[in-house]
Amino acid sequence: MVRGSLIGRPVRVRLFNVCARCSYRHDLVRRLTTDGRTRMSNLWLPISKTKPNPKEEVQEDVHALLVKAGYIRNAYPGVFHMLPLGLRVQDKIEKLIDRNMRAIGASKTALPSLSAHSLWQKTGRADKMGKELFQLKDRHGTNYLLGPTHEEEITTLVSSTVTSYKQLPLRVYQITRKYRDERRPRAGLLRGREFVMKDLYTFDYSTEAALNTYNDIVGAYRSIFNELGLPYLVAEADSGNMGGNLSHEYHYECSTGEDTVLSCSGKEGEGEGEICGYTANMECVESIPVRKENWETKETKIWYGVSKDRKVLVKAYYPGYVKHASAEVGEDGWHKREVNPRVIQSVVGEEGGGLEVGMEEASALNAWEDSFTSFNDTLDTTTGQIKEGETYSRIIKIYDGHILDGDGGSKFSTFSEHEEDFGAESQSVIKQFYADKKIPSVVRTSVDGKEGEDDRTPIFLCKPITGDICPKCEDNKLVATKTTELGHTFYLGTRYSDPLRAYVGIVNEEGVQSQVRLQMGCYGIGVTRLIAAIAELLRDEKGLCWPKVVAPYSVAVVYTGKKGGNDMSGTAEEVYDSIMQGNRWLEDDVLLDDRDESVARKMKEADMIGYSTVVVVGSKYEEDKLIEVQERRTGRKHMVTMDELSQKLEEILD
């Protein structure tokens, strides 16, 4: 039974036939008030009441904080429920993106989550992405997948509607859910199986036009991140499964990040010439020059890899530890080094089909042993030539330039005790390979120099770390930073227009008509990932500190309730109405905390949730008709009258 008007008066839901043993009373039933004001009592905000453990010294992670503050809840591994507060932040991020996409002439669309598996086979990504894809069949047996990205779909759609260069350039974007079957979803919203992402796809008829588009989008991305107020890095990146040869990533610094970005340490005013500004993801840092005088090295290590055909064993020798030459005597400045498989891949090239990626070193040794074919076994006894289709086992030895002249007495033998450490199944057989069989071996100690240089240069085999020489200016040192990726821009070229036959008609200066392949670009921003990134970057000891542009509510009005003394609910409603009348631009962005709780509890929860400003109606209003305005990010407090309130909020939130 419902009593009262539906407009302007409280609505009470009454319960009947309640079990006599039930402890619920009618006065505890939730009230819904529909008077046009946004009331906290009307919202579903499951804020955790747990008290912090005073013995807990480690700050809770941001995912736990978002759960505690009532933004999200876990559904399944890598899948989350977005609650009202979280959805408001997400909506505001999307509005910010929408505004910047409109500024560059992009049209918003919505592509289906289901994508035809056959399209992905045409581009070769069905096999390449493999287990990352959520795949399914309909009742007719047709294969589909849940889209982790939409290059295939948008290219097919555009190619069926755009026929002339006069219809270009075209910029189309969407903000939608994406799906990737992450092997180990972790870090909450930062790496999930279902997530919300903005992806923009651009189409041009020439490379020059496509590169101009790329620069426009980079400008829009900078505008988005600048407005959010996030400290971010723009790094050269590897295009990976997306394809193309021009790519940048947008990262924020995070001690728990999964990526490492290397930046030149050169600052404006230091050294000669202009500031270098080189920044790149570790995965695609340019070839670093070997500077033996820069490091002390010790404990030469050996890394093992095998080719895809299992016939080439790769042995890479590199320094296990390095210490900067300028380190003080006795200073424990040794840094462990790891081999960079990407460099080894470039040195090996297509030998044996290229290097097998992701194989453990022990497995590489065993795979090579199991497939071993001696050089003599591949020879035709009649002609003395290698039999057609036969491939013999061989070894490629690669040496890091820092250890070429020896390193603390290290010796490079044909068989090292290091092989035994991997527990290969037949250690004695491996030793026998080295001792008794003639195994063709190639030693590589240098690679071609940079473009335009004739000399060959020593090989830098290790993953770069802080202190390595910048590959661009070769003057300053690199600084490594742990980061998390927020966005990515790709110039795709014809990566998708080729296999999907996306062509457009053009007319040259002589009036001759022809068909050219569409030049594409793809630009992504992780929307739900941004929520976690902002929360991580801008949090403090009290809770969340959202930027004004994405805070769930710009203003929260709190007042003394029945539990805190005199009931100020009527006055708080007047304050709320005054804000709405004086600041029309805050429509749907002001919250009235009308719960029967103390001001202290309301303020504590307001700090944890992270409203931009909190307007407090309490004892100061009773005594002097003054209202307290608190800025969440800065902690500044202002005492104003009712008449001054709207102007002060405009100054703070502008």
Summary of the structure (lengths in Angstrom):
residues: 654
radius of gyration: 31.6
end to end distance: 46.0
largest distance: 111.0
contacts: 1952
relative contact order: 0.13
helix: 30%
strand: 29%
